Amino acid sequence: MVNITGDQMKKGKNVTIYGCECGENVLIKDNVIIGQKPVRAKRSATTKETILDEVKIGNNVIIGSGVIIYRGAVIEDNVYIADNAVIRENVRIGKETIIGNGVLVENNTNIGQKCKVESKAYICAFSKIEDMCFIGPGVLFTNDRFVGRGKERFKHFRGPHLKYGARIGAGAIIFPGVIIGQECLIGAGSVVTKDTEDCFIYYGSPAKKVRKVPDEQLLLNCKEE
């Protein structure tokens, strides 16, 4: 069933829409699916069988080729979603955020405003990313400390929480439930196993505190890019 509201939607070829509330001036490129219904595998740990709302898309949104957006997702104004990204159910993406090529955002995740999630990043279910965060290419979030074994794990699924202005370098791995402090910087390739303090640089495997973020790099002291 196609149910679209809003004007000035421009669609490419082979676009499938199962249900969507759409704002103004939205561009949807080729081979996009909007309103995909999740199918639960018998052994799925995080996908629930539930009734989901239609996708909500704000104004001035651009959706690249090959993107799949599941039911229950909310895409706010001026968001850009690059080619081949997947946005799962009950995900909210805040205003002016950029989602890179091939990014996978799993279910029940909240991404704030003016964030950048670079190509091939994996954002696991139950993650929280506050405003103005940067996530480099190939970053990997995790949410299962039991690594798929035992019933106890079902009680403890929790993704990372990035506080305002946090930055994660390329290829870093963030452990389940870890809180990355406000404006903290995680070096490329680091493995973060514990919570980090605000405004400090961490790197290594496991990541360790190295020094404070330079004052000129703090959002208060630099122009918005």
Rosetta blueprint (number, residue, H / E / L):
1 M L
2 V L
3 N L
4 I E
5 T E
6 G L
7 D L
8 Q L
9 M L
10 K E
11 K E
12 G L
13 K L
14 N L
15 V L
16 T E
17 I E
18 Y L
19 G L
20 C E
21 E E
22 C E
23 G L
24 E L
25 N L
26 V L
27 L E
28 I E
29 K L
30 D L
31 N L
32 V L
33 I E
34 I E
35 G E
36 Q E
37 K L
38 P L
39 V L
40 R L
41 A L
42 K L
43 R L
44 S L
45 A L
46 T L
47 T L
48 K L
49 E L
50 T L
51 I L
52 L L
53 D L
54 E L
55 V E
56 K E
57 I E
58 G L
59 N L
60 N L
61 V L
62 I E
63 I E
64 G L
65 S L
66 G L
67 V L
68 I E
69 I E
70 Y E
71 R L
72 G L
73 A L
74 V E
75 I E
76 E L
77 D L
78 N L
79 V L
80 Y E
81 I E
82 A L
83 D L
84 N L
85 A L
86 V E
87 I E
88 R L
89 E L
90 N L
91 V L
92 R E
93 I E
94 G L
95 K L
96 E L
97 T L
98 I E
99 I E
100 G L
101 N L
102 G L
103 V L
104 L E
105 V E
106 E L
107 N L
108 N L
109 T L
110 N E
111 I E
112 G L
113 Q L
114 K L
115 C L
116 K E
117 V E
118 E L
119 S L
120 K L
121 A L
122 Y E
123 I E
124 C L
125 A L
126 F L
127 S L
128 K E
129 I E
130 E L
131 D L
132 M L
133 C L
134 F E
135 I E
136 G L
137 P L
138 G L
139 V L
140 L E
141 F E
142 T L
143 N L
144 D L
145 R L
146 F L
147 V L
148 G L
149 R L
150 G L
151 K H
152 E H
153 R H
154 F H
155 K H
156 H L
157 F L
158 R L
159 G L
160 P L
161 H E
162 L E
163 K L
164 Y L
165 G L
166 A L
167 R E
168 I E
169 G L
170 A L
171 G L
172 A L
173 I E
174 I E
175 F L
176 P L
177 G L
178 V L
179 I E
180 I E
181 G L
182 Q L
183 E L
184 C L
185 L E
186 I E
187 G L
188 A L
189 G L
190 S L
191 V E
192 V E
193 T L
194 K L
195 D L
196 T L
197 E L
198 D L
199 C L
200 F E
201 I E
202 Y E
203 Y E
204 G E
205 S L
206 P L
207 A E
208 K E
209 K E
210 V E
211 R E
212 K E
213 V L
214 P L
215 D H
216 E H
217 Q H
218 L L
219 L H
220 L H
221 N H
222 C L
223 K L
224 E L
225 E L
